[in-house]
């Protein structure tokens, strides 16, 4: 019988601040003030906060559609409207839900609909398709759209890269001033960047705590508790929340509380979560006593370069240094560093059908890492939201066989 794990007490506070966040968006939508800006998950939210916008992150909505399994019903609606089943299933889930006039925000937070944007702001560093996603709403609502075309396949981040992204960030300001009716204030911008930096410092510590044995949190916990780092970074609420969570993690470490009791094998997850099967996969790894202690995905909200003394340049550097836009050599070194830090014995790669930008298993990276680190890898086929691409039975069989192989090797 699997030992029961004490629930993370900070979850209650996280639910409250998330409810407050969505209540603020709902008020802004109904009252018309402050203005609502849509923003991509890895930026540039700090600039928008510094200009007084309520900031909404539709990728968070996409994940909610996946986790509630509403995506399966609404993706075909977007497909029928001309959006291919092969493109980002966050995009097709979100647009399909809009066309169907449904949202998980209704049940979770009492919101009748997603908040209409006054301006749409993207950076395509995390995903190229966000500009097509946001363009749908720009056409639908007749509102401005501005974005950053980020360089990709970067090895060393060069001055020319920084100047390019910085100038695009600065170029957004006049449009945002016009939409918001607020004059750009460098001090408000510095404050938001400073709070994001403080959030990053704490979120990194949360993730690094998994290096302990036994790990006090695992990947499936991280996927839940990263929410403030995604939608509330740049605010004091996120900083306060991670202070609370870190204090609890310290207590759990001192008490020897294990996220996965009796852990035997430690794993790394690369790629997107399978949102509609998060619980199933969490339970499976729990039963196998094989915690996923680290991941590429949850590390996406560590923005070490942020510096309020130079907000534009440091935001540009943070955008350029994220995992997704780096070359294969960087990615290999990055995963290797976290594998060694967390004592990982096996690598799980999720090949997400509709998300090539967060899938790193297609150009022999698993083979190179396995050879260099001397540890096995497995590739799980699936998708972030489209469960037609994921087989429960096949995933379970393959993961069980993989962990058995690791246990034999460790014996």
N, C-alpha and C positions, 0 to 999 in steps of 0.2 A: 504494500500500500504506500502511495506517495505521501511523504511528510508534508503537512500543511505549512505554507509559508506565510508569516504575518504580513498583512497588507501594508503598503507604504502609506503612512498616515498623511503625508503632505498632499496626497491626491485630492483630498477634500478641499484644500485651499486652492489647488490648481483649477478645480472645477469652478470654484467661485470666481477667480479672476478671469477665467475664460468666459463665464456667463456675463460678467461685467463688461468685458471687451465687446461681446456681440450685442449687448444691450446698448452700448454707446454707438455702435454702428447703426442699429435699428433706429435710435433717436435721431441721429444725423440724417438718415434717409427720410424719415417722416417730417422733420422740421426744416430740412434744407440747410442746416448749419450745425457744425462745420462741414465743409465740403468733403466728399468721399473720394479718395484716390485708391484705385486698384494697383497692386504692386506684386511683382514676382517674388518668390520666396527668398531668394538670396540678394535682393536689393532692387532699387536704392531706397529702402524704407526710411532710413534716417533723414534723408533730405526732405521727404514728405512730412515726417513728424515735425521737423524743424520749421516747416512752413504752415503748421497748424491743421493739416489734414487728418481726418480719421482714415486709417490705412487698413485696407481689406486685402487678404491674400487668397486668391481663388484656388491655389494649389492645395491649401488647407481644406477648402470645400471639396476638391476632387478626392482627397484622402478620405474625407467623411463619407462621400458617396460610395467609395470602395469598401470602407470598414462596415457600413450599414448594409452592404450588398444591394443598394439601390442601383448601382452602376449597371448591373446586368439588365435591368429593365429600360434604362434610358440611353445606353450606348446605341442600340438599334435606331432610336429616334434621330440621333445625330447622323448615323450612317445613311438613313433615308433622306436626310437633308443635304447629302453630298460629301460628308466627311468620312474619309476612308476608315475601315476597321483596322488598318495597319498603322495609323498615326496615334499619337499620345492618347491613352485612354482616360487620363485626367481631362484632356480637352474634350473628347467625345462624351464623357460622363457629364461634364459641367454644361456643355452646350445642349446636350440631350435633355438634361434636367430643366434647363431654362425653357426650352421649347415645349416641354411637357408641363411646365409650371409646377414643379415639385422641388423640394429641398429637404435634406435632413436637418437643416437649421430650425424647421418648424417644430419637430418633436423635441429636439435638444434644447432650443432656446426660445421657442415661441415666436420665431420670425416668419412672417408670411412669405417672404421672398428674399433672395439675395439683395444686398444693397446696391442700388444703381450707381454706377460710377459717374463722377463729374470729370474725371480724367483717368486715363489708363497709362501706367508707367511700367516699362519692363527692362530687364537686362537679359539677353539671351545666353548668358554664360552657363547657366544651369541646364538650359534646354532651348534649342533653336525654335521649337514650335510655339513657344509662348507668344511670339509676335503674331502668328496666325490666329491663335486663341483670342488674344486681346483685340485683334482687328475685327473679329466677328462682332464684339460688343461696341466697338467704336462706330461701326456701320449701323448697328441696330439702334443705338441711342443717339447717334450724331454728336459724339463728344470727342475731344482731342485725344490723341495717342502719341506718346513720345517714348523713345527707347534707346538703349545702348546696344550697338553691334560690337560684341566682344570678340577679340582675337581668340583663336582656338589652337590646340596642339602646341601649346607654349612649353618650351623648356625653361630657360632662364627668363625671368620677367625683366624686360629691358626698359630703358627710359622712354623709348618711342612708344611702347605699349602703354605706359603710364600716361604719357601726354595725350594719347589718343582717347583713352577712357575718361581721363579727367576732363578733357575739353567737351566730351559728350555730356558728362554730368553737369558741367557748368552751363552748357547750352540749354539744359532743361529749365533753368531758373526763370527766364522770362515767361514761358508758357505757364509754369506753375503759379507765378505771381498773378498772371491774368485770370486764371481759373479760380484761385483762392481769394483773390482780392487782398492778399497779405504781402507786404514788402519783405523780401528776403532779409533775414536777420542772422548774421554769422554766429552770434552767441547762442541763439536757439539751436542752430545746426550743430554747433560744437557740443552742446549739452546732450543732444540725441546721440551723437557719435560716442561721447564719453560713456553714456549709459549702456550703449550697445557693447562697448569694450568691456565694461564691468560684467555684463551678461555673459559674454564670451569666456572671460576668465573663469567664471563659476561653472558654466556648462562644460568646459574642458575638464574641470576637476571632477564633475559628475561622471564623465565618460572614463577618465583615468582611474577612478575608484574601482573599476572592473578588473584592474590588474591584480587586485587582492585575491587571495584564496581563503575561503570561498568568495566568489564575487557577490557583492550585496545587491547588484542590479544586473539585468541582462538586456540584450538587444530589444526584446519585446517590451520591456519596461521603458527603455530609452525612447522607443517610438511613441509612447504616450506622453512621457514627461518632457519631450522636446518642444511641445506645443508653445509654451511661453517664449522659447528662444526663436521660434518661427514668427509668431504674430505679435509678440509684445516686446521684442528687443528694442532698445532705444527708449524704454520706459522704466520707471522705478519699480513698477510691479514685478517685472521679470527678475530684476536684481534681487528684490526681497524674497521672491519665490525660491530662487536657487540657493539663497542663504538658508532658508528653511529646510530645503531638501538636503543640502550638504550636511547640516547639523544632524538630520535624521540618519543619513548614510554613515556618519561617524559613529552614532549610537549602534547602528546595526553591525558595523565592523568590530566594535569593542565587544559586542555580545555574540559575535560569531554567527550572525544570521546569514544564511545562504539563500540567494535567489533561487538556486536549484539545489536542494538538499542532496548530499552525497555525491557532489559533482565528480565526474571521472575523466571527462574529456572536454577541452576548451576549444571553442570554434570561433571563426571570423565569418561575418556575412558581408558579401559584396553585392551591391545592387539594391534595387528598390524593395521595400516590403511587399508581400502579397497581402494587401489590406483586408481583403475579404476572408482571408484564412489566417489572420494574425493569431487568434486564439488557438486554432487547431495546431499550428506549427509550434506555438509556445508550449502547449501541453505535450506535444510529441517530444520536443527536446528536453522537457522536464522529466518525462517518463524514461528517456534514454540517459538521464543524468549527464547531459552534454550541453552546458550553457553556451549560448552565443555571447561572448564577452565583449566583442568589439565589431564595428561595422564602418564601412565607407560612408553609408547614407547618413547616419546620425551625426557624424563628424562634419557634415556639410555646413553646420551652423556655428563652427569655430572660425572666428574672423580675427586672428591674432594681429594683423597689421593696423587695425583701427586705432586712430590717434586723434583726439579732439584738438590738438595743437595744429594739425594740418588735415582738416576733415576731408577736403576734396581729394587730395593725393592719397591719403590713407584708405579712403573708400575705393578709389580706383585700384590700389594695390590689393585690397581684400578681394575685389571682384576678379582680379587677374590670377590670384594665387589659389583659387578653389580647385579642387581635384578634377572636376569635369572638363576644364579647359586646358589641362596639362598634357604633355606628351607621355608616351608609354613608359619611358625611362623614369619619369617622375612618379607615375602611378605605381610602378613596380616598387620603387624605393619607399614610397609612402605606406603602402600596405605592409611591406616587410618590417618597417619601423613599428607599426602597431601590433603586428603579429608577435614580434619579439618582446615588446613592452608588456603585453598581456598574456604571454605564455601560451599562445595558440598552438594547437596540435593538428588542426585541419581547417581547410578553407572551403566555404560554401559560396558558390557563385550563382546568383539568380539571373538567368537570361530572360529578361522581361521583354516579351514579344513586341510591345508597342513603345518601348522606351530605350532606344539605342544609346541615348546620351548618358544613361545611368546603368548601362550594361557593359561590363568590361571583360567578358569571357569570349569574345568573338575573334580576337586576334592573337591567340595563343598565350595571353598573359597567365592563365592558370598553369599552363605547362612550364613556363619560365619560372614562376614562383615555386612550384613544386620541386623543380630541379635544384633551384638555388637554396631553398630553405630545407629541403629534405622532408617535406610533409605532404600528405595527400590532399587532393582537391576533388570537388564534385560540382557538377553544373546541374541546377534545377531549372527546368523549363516552366515558365508561367507568365504572369503579367501583374502589374501593380493593381489594376482594377478589373480587367476583363477576365472573368473566371472561366470563360470558354477555353482559355489558353492554359489552364492549370488542371492537372489531374491529382485529386487527393490521394488516390491509391498509389499511383506511380511515384509521387513525391515521398509518401510514407515509406514505401518499399525501398526506394533508393537511399533515403536518409538513414533508415535502420541498417541497411547493409554497409553504408559508409561508416557509421559509428562503430559497428561490429568490427570492421577492418581496423579502425583506429585503436580499439580496445585490444585487439590481438597484437598489434604492433607495439603497444605500450606494455604488454604483459611480460 
